[in-house]
Amino acid sequence: MTVEGGESPARDAGGMFDVTPGMRRLCATVLSMEAVVVALTTPVAIQINDVPPATALTVGLGLAVLCVVVTGLLKRPAAYVAGTVIQLLAIATGFLVPAMFFLGVIFTILWVAAIFVARRVEGATKR
């Protein structure tokens, strides 16, 4: 079966999880924007919250790079598990920059919505 533009959806080994082009696009958008926000927490953590620069750089930029890497892997179903872990890590950065508790929850909501909305919309268009 092919979907939009001749691409066939990827399935995991159990065949239970379809990765559709729309889901990839929406989730890639969420992770890309999240990478920017998480990277920008680095100077905030250093200047405002007095976090040691090594810690702030490792957490902020490391998580931003992880977002970008997982964005590139979104054709694989396992990348969605990794993306979910990223959401939990983004919330945990709230211990360095308290505003990230709120922003992490917002990105988690966007992540879940991207998955479910894309599946619902693409499921409706298959009929």
C-alpha positions as CSV (number, residue, x, y, z in Angstrom):
1,M,0.0,0.0,0.0
2,T,1.3,3.4,-0.9
3,V,0.5,6.7,0.6
4,E,0.8,10.3,-0.7
5,G,3.5,10.6,-3.3
6,G,4.1,6.9,-3.7
7,E,5.6,6.5,-0.2
8,S,4.7,3.4,1.7
9,P,4.1,3.8,5.4
10,A,6.7,2.2,7.7
11,R,5.6,-0.4,10.1
12,D,7.3,-1.9,13.2
13,A,8.0,-5.6,13.5
14,G,4.6,-6.3,14.9
15,G,2.8,-4.3,12.2
16,M,0.9,-2.3,14.8
17,F,2.3,1.2,14.2
18,D,2.0,3.0,10.8
19,V,4.3,6.0,10.3
20,T,2.6,8.2,7.8
21,P,4.0,11.2,5.9
22,G,1.7,13.6,7.7
23,M,2.7,12.3,11.1
24,R,6.3,12.7,10.2
25,R,5.8,16.3,9.1
26,L,3.8,17.3,12.2
27,C,6.2,15.6,14.6
28,A,9.3,17.0,12.8
29,T,7.8,20.4,13.2
30,V,7.3,19.9,16.9
31,L,10.8,18.6,17.4
32,S,12.4,21.3,15.3
33,M,10.7,24.1,17.3
34,E,11.5,22.3,20.5
35,A,15.2,22.1,19.5
36,V,15.3,25.9,19.2
37,V,13.5,26.5,22.6
38,V,15.7,24.0,24.4
39,A,18.8,25.4,23.0
40,L,17.8,28.9,24.1
41,T,17.4,27.6,27.7
42,T,21.2,27.4,27.8
43,P,22.0,31.1,28.2
44,V,19.0,31.6,30.5
45,A,20.2,28.8,32.7
46,I,23.7,30.3,32.9
47,Q,22.9,34.0,33.2
48,I,19.7,34.0,35.2
49,N,19.7,30.8,37.2
50,D,23.4,30.5,37.8
51,V,23.7,27.0,36.5
52,P,27.4,26.0,35.8
53,P,28.1,26.6,32.1
54,A,29.2,23.0,31.6
55,T,25.9,21.6,32.9
56,A,23.8,24.2,31.0
57,L,25.6,23.5,27.7
58,T,25.4,19.7,28.1
59,V,21.7,19.7,28.9
60,G,20.5,22.5,26.7
61,L,22.5,21.9,23.6
62,G,22.7,18.1,24.1
63,L,18.9,17.9,24.1
64,A,18.6,20.3,21.2
65,V,21.0,18.1,19.1
66,L,19.0,15.0,20.2
67,C,15.8,16.7,18.9
68,V,17.4,17.3,15.6
69,V,18.8,13.7,15.3
70,V,15.4,12.2,16.2
71,T,13.7,14.5,13.6
72,G,15.9,12.8,11.0
73,L,14.9,9.4,12.2
74,L,11.1,9.9,12.1
75,K,10.6,7.3,9.3
76,R,11.3,4.6,11.9
77,P,8.6,3.8,14.5
78,A,11.3,3.7,17.3
79,A,11.9,7.4,16.7
80,Y,8.5,8.2,18.1
81,V,9.4,6.4,21.3
82,A,12.6,8.5,21.4
83,G,10.6,11.6,20.8
84,T,8.4,10.8,23.7
85,V,11.5,10.4,25.9
86,I,12.7,13.8,24.7
87,Q,9.4,15.3,25.9
88,L,10.0,13.9,29.4
89,L,13.6,15.2,29.3
90,A,12.3,18.6,28.2
91,I,10.0,18.7,31.2
92,A,12.9,17.7,33.4
93,T,15.0,20.7,32.2
94,G,12.6,22.7,34.4
95,F,14.9,21.9,37.3
96,L,17.5,24.1,35.5
97,V,15.1,26.7,34.1
98,P,11.7,26.6,35.8
99,A,9.8,28.0,32.8
100,M,10.7,24.7,31.1
101,F,8.2,22.8,33.3
102,F,5.5,24.8,31.5
103,L,7.1,24.8,28.1
104,G,7.9,21.1,28.3
105,V,4.3,20.3,29.0
106,I,3.2,22.4,26.1
107,F,5.6,20.6,23.8
108,T,4.4,17.2,25.1
109,I,0.8,18.2,24.3
110,L,1.8,19.3,20.8
111,W,3.8,16.0,20.4
112,V,0.8,13.8,21.4
113,A,-1.6,16.0,19.3
114,A,0.7,15.7,16.3
115,I,0.6,11.9,16.4
116,F,-3.1,11.6,17.0
117,V,-4.3,14.3,14.7
118,A,-2.1,13.0,11.8
119,R,-3.3,9.4,12.3
120,R,-7.0,10.5,12.5
121,V,-6.7,12.8,9.4
122,E,-4.9,10.3,7.3
123,G,-7.1,7.5,8.5
124,A,-10.2,9.5,7.3
125,T,-8.6,10.3,3.9
126,K,-7.9,6.6,3.3
127,R,-11.6,5.8,3.3
